[in-house]
Amino acid sequence: MKEKKPNFFQILGVGIDSTKKEIKLAYVKKVREFPPEKEPEKYNEIRKAFETLMDEDRRISYTAYVKYGDEIDELDRVGEEALDNGDYERAIGQFKKVLLIEARLPVIKNKLALAFIYNKQFDDGISILEELVEKYPKSAAYIGNLSYGFKEKGELDKAEELCLEALSLSPFNEGNLSLLMSIYVGKKELEKATEYLKNGIEVNKTEEFREFSYYYEFLRISSFKEHSEGVKEGIQLLRGALPDNKEVKDFVLWKVSKLADELYERCDFTDSSIILEELLLLDSDDMYNKKLYEETKMLSALVKNLNVFLSDDRLSKFVKNPIYYYFTRFRMSHHEYEQAMQDTKVEIEKYKDSNSKKFKNELNILKGEYGNLYALKKWYYKRLESLLAG
């Protein structure tokens, strides 16, 4: 059952249309009745009611929910659900209905703007966010979302300017930091990104290790470079700076392990193995990381041979595809991968009748010159050989 929100008007004993002067007088009267030293819980409730109703924007939002709370909540819920499902037209419709009830709700305006941007109606979304930023110039969230709108529209210089402004207001906003890095990737300014992150690590150090997001993005950005020195430097810096706090350490290990997984799925086996090697120095008993590390080391050694294999003109796509799909399988859904392998098998069955000798020769080249790749899908090629024999 949904928890009922407190009625701040009832708490202070004022009407919904009360003036600020009336609210102040009611607050003073209530504090005398429930002083903080004697009734701390009641006083905190009175204070929260007073602060909400004295702030114009907060009062507008709160009053709307007092009057139309259930209706607004339901429209908002359906809109959020539509956003999650990628049904942006429906989300736009729901948020517009909320704003017909109360046109001054900034949170709903922000959601509507994002729905427009997701729906590639960039100018509509940007226009709403520009109004919000003008009214709330210190809101890192609204400025960051406006930056995102310009980034999606392709105006990367404007997006960068706004994102830097948002981060100057809230340097530990992980969403905006990640957004800035994606802007630099889009502009192909990886060195600029690295410089920003290194500076961020230095100036944003905290006892709670809140600067971790800068280390994380440093690793992620370094993985886009042609060499792996940045990844090696970043993970070693992170390991050296990691505090003793177990909760923080566990979170960092989990987060960075997820990045290693993502790099593995991106076929970036070298960078993944570098990160996993350092993680195992921190937790040598992690069997999942240990197994993944061994696999990434093995696959990293095969990538160079893979590129030669894929460019070998003596081999047809029927021989190449099973190995190619193995390396790129995480870029497809499980269904797509299974379908691709099945399609290859069907094509081979058609191909083998007229090209049996050529295909046998290709399999011999594969086993003789690319034995380590052949071993990855040995069972599959054995099945193909049985098809030829049949």
C-alpha positions, 0 to 999 in steps of 0.5 A, a space after each residue: 500500500 502506498 504511503 500517504 504523504 504528510 499534509 503540510 497545510 494541516 501540520 501548520 494549521 493553514 489553508 491551501 491558499 495562505 499567504 507567506 505572512 500567514 504561514 510565518 505566523 502559524 509556524 511561530 505559533 506551532 514552534 511555541 507549542 512544540 519547542 525543539 528541546 521538548 518535542 524534537 520529532 514534532 518540531 522537525 515535522 513543523 520545520 519541514 512543512 514551513 520550509 516547503 511552503 515558504 519556497 515558491 517552487 516547492 510549494 507549487 509542486 507540493 500543492 499540486 500533489 495535495 490537490 491531484 496527487 493520485 491522478 498525477 502519480 498514476 500519469 507519472 507512473 505510466 509515463 515512467 513505465 513507457 520511458 523504460 519500455 522505449 514507448 516515447 510517444 506514450 511517455 510524452 502524452 502522459 507527462 503532457 497530461 500532468 502538465 495540463 493539471 499543473 503547468 509549473 512542475 519542474 520535475 515533470 517538465 524535465 521528464 517530458 524534455 528527456 522523452 522528447 530527446 529520446 524520441 529524437 525531437 531534440 529541439 522540443 526537449 532542448 527548449 524545455 530544458 533551456 527554460 528550466 536552466 534559466 529558472 534553476 541556473 545552479 541545477 547540475 541535473 537540468 544543465 547535464 540533461 540540456 548537455 545530453 540534448 545537444 550531444 544527441 543533436 550532434 552539437 558536441 561543442 555546446 554539449 561539452 560547454 554545458 557538461 563542464 558547467 554541470 560538473 563544476 556545480 556537482 563534480 561527483 555526478 557520475 551521469 554527467 561525468 560519463 556524458 562528458 567522456 562520451 562527448 570527448 569520444 564523439 569528438 575524438 579528443 581522448 587525450 583531452 578526456 584523459 587530462 580532465 580525468 587526471 585533474 579530477 582525481 587530484 582535485 576531488 579526493 575525499 575520505 569516502 573515495 567519492 572520486 572513484 568515478 574519475 578512476 573508472 572513467 579513466 579506465 573506460 576512456 583508456 580502453 578506446 585508445 590503440 595501446 593499453 598503457 593508459 589502462 595499465 596506468 589507470 588500474 595501478 593508480 586505482 589499486 594504489 589509492 583504494 582505501 581499506 574500507 571493506 564496503 568501498 573496496 567491495 563496491 570498487 571490485 564489483 564495478 571494475 569487474 563489470 568493466 572487465 566483462 564489458 571489455 571482454 564482450 567488446 573483444 578487447 581481451 588485452 585491456 580486460 586481462 590487464 584489469 583482471 590481473 590487478 583485481 586478482 592482486 586485490 582478491 586472489 580468491 575470486 574464482 570468476 575473475 580468475 577464470 575470466 582472466 585465464 580466458 582473456 589472456 588466451 584470447 588476447 594471444 589469438 587476436 593477432 592470429 585471428 586478423 590474419 585468418 579473417 583476411 586469408 583469401 584461401 578461406 571461404 566465409 563458411 570456414 571463417 564464420 564460426 570463429 568470427 561469430 565466436 569472437 563477436 558473439 557478445 555483440 549479438 543476442 543469444 538468439 541472433 548467435 544461434 541463428 547465425 550458426 544455424 544459417 552457416 550450417 544450412 549454407 554449408 550443406 548447400 555448398 558442400 555438394 559442388 565444392 566438396 574438395 575445395 571445402 576439405 582443403 580449406 578445413 585442412 588449411 584451418 587445422 594446419 595453419 590456424 590450429 589454435 583457432 580451430 581448437 576453439 570450435 573443434 567440435 563444430 568443424 568435426 561436425 562439418 567434416 562429418 557432413 562432408 563425409 556423408 
